[in-house]
């Protein structure tokens, strides 16, 4: 969905957004649905204030056990949309500060709402998605899902070089207490 910036009325404009999410563009499969409010910034030519509320209803793959699960979340964001020409004019003069990372750039007077919201989905997806905090993952030896079946692999003996660390974690390492 593209909106001409010059067509945004002074009182602002609401735009309903519904975007399919695919694993090729994001790490999840599903749909984003929400509303974006656009307002022209008074006294600044070409700048648009965008605030969005959206819900992502999607399925993800657990990073630990590789099972698919429902992974929905909400997005509530405010950002300033500025023309790319403004960035090009200032690129040599300064670097973007932390406050300016909520900028979205558009070109040719067209604000691509779908692209802007898809970027927000990508920014809000956790680095590692897990089906639950208690997920036990896969056995490193046989690959069994430890959430559903007990692993029958023989326990490997602990490397003797790590014995000191084992005692340290139990609080029985007297050398560290005396130091």
N, C-alpha and C positions, 0 to 999 in steps of 0.2 A: 504494500500500500504506500503510494507516494502522494505527498501533499505539497502543493506550491506554497511557499512561504508567503508570497504576496497575497494569497487568497485567505490567509488566516485573519478572521475579524478581530477588532480591537478587544472585544470582551473575551476572546479566546475560543477554542474549539475542542470538543471531545471527539476522539476517534476510537471506535471499537476495533479491537485487534484480535484475530484468531489465526495462529500460525501453526502449521504442522512442524514437528521436530523430528529430524531423521538422524540416524547414527552416523551418517556421512558428515554432517555439519556439527553435530553435538555428540556427546557420548550417551545419549538417551533417545528413546523412541516415544513420541507422544504428541501433546498439544499444549500450546500456550494460549490462554484466553484472558483478556483484560481490557482496560480502558487507558488511553493516553490523553492527557489534557495538554493542549498547546496554547501558550500565550506569548505574544510579542513582548520583548523587553523594551520598556519605554525609554526613549532617547538613544537607543543603540540600534542602528540600522542592521537588519539581517539576523539579529540574535533572537532565538526562540527559547523560552523556558518550557521544558517538557517534564511532566510528572506522570508517573505510570503506576498503576496497581494491576497486577496480573497474577494468575494462578497457573502453575505448570503441573499438568497431569501427565505423568510419563512413567515408563518402565526403564530400569537401569540394570546393569549386571554388577553383582557384588564383587568387589575387588579381592575379597578373601576366599569365598566359596564358589564363585563364578555362576551362582544361581540368579535368575531374573527376579526382580521384586518391584513393587510399586514405589516410585520415588517422586512424590509430589512436594512442591514447596511454593511459597509466595514470593513475589518480587514487588518491592515498594521502592521506587527510585525517583530521584529528581536530578535533572541534568540540564545544561545549557547547550543548545545547538547553535553552532556558528558556521559561517561559510568557510570552505577550505581556503579561499583566497586570503582570509584573515590569518590563518596559520602560516601560509607561505610568506606573508609580509613580515611576520614576527619570528620566523624560525631562526634567523641568524642573531637576533637581538637577545633572546633569552631561552631558558629551558622551562618546561612545564613544571609547576609546583604540585604538591600533593592535592591542594584544593582544586586544581584545574584538571584533575584526572577524570572528573565527571563531565567532561566535554564530549560532544558528539559532533562530527563534522559532516557537512553536506555540501553538494556542489550543484551548480546550474539552477539554483533556486528551488530544488526539489529535496524535500525531507523524506527519506525512506524509513517509515515507521517500522516496517517488518524487520528490516536489517538492524535497526537500533534495538528492538526488543530481543532479537535473536542474540545479539552481542551481550545483552544483560543476562540472558539465560546461561550463556557460556561462562560469564564472569561469576555467576552464582552457583555453579555446579561444584561440589567439593572435589578436591584432588583425587580422593579415594572414596568412592561410594560403598557403603556397607549395608547389608540387609538389616542388621541389628548390631548394637554394640557388643553383644555376647557372641557374635559369630565366631566359630572356632576355625573356620577356613578349611583348607585341604591338607592332607598328610603330605609332608615333603617327600616321603619315600614312595608310597603307593598311589597317591592322588585321591584317596577316598575322602568324601565330604564328611568331616568330623561332626557336623551338626546332625547327620542322619544315621550314620553307621559308626560303630567303634572300630578303630584301626587295629588290625591284627599284626602289624609290623613289629619285629623285635626291637626293643628299645636299644639304641646305640649306647655303648659305654661313654661316659663323660671323659673328654680329653683331660689327662692329668695336668696339663698346663693351666686349665681353667679351675682347678680345685680351689685355689685361693679365692677366686671370685665367688664361688659357690658358698664358701664359708662367710665371706664378706656380706653377702646378701642375707644370710641367716643371722647376722649379728654376732657370730661366734669367733670372728677374727680378732684375737686379743691384741695383735700388733697395731691395728688401726685405732683401738680404744686407748692405748697408752700414748699415742703420738699426739 
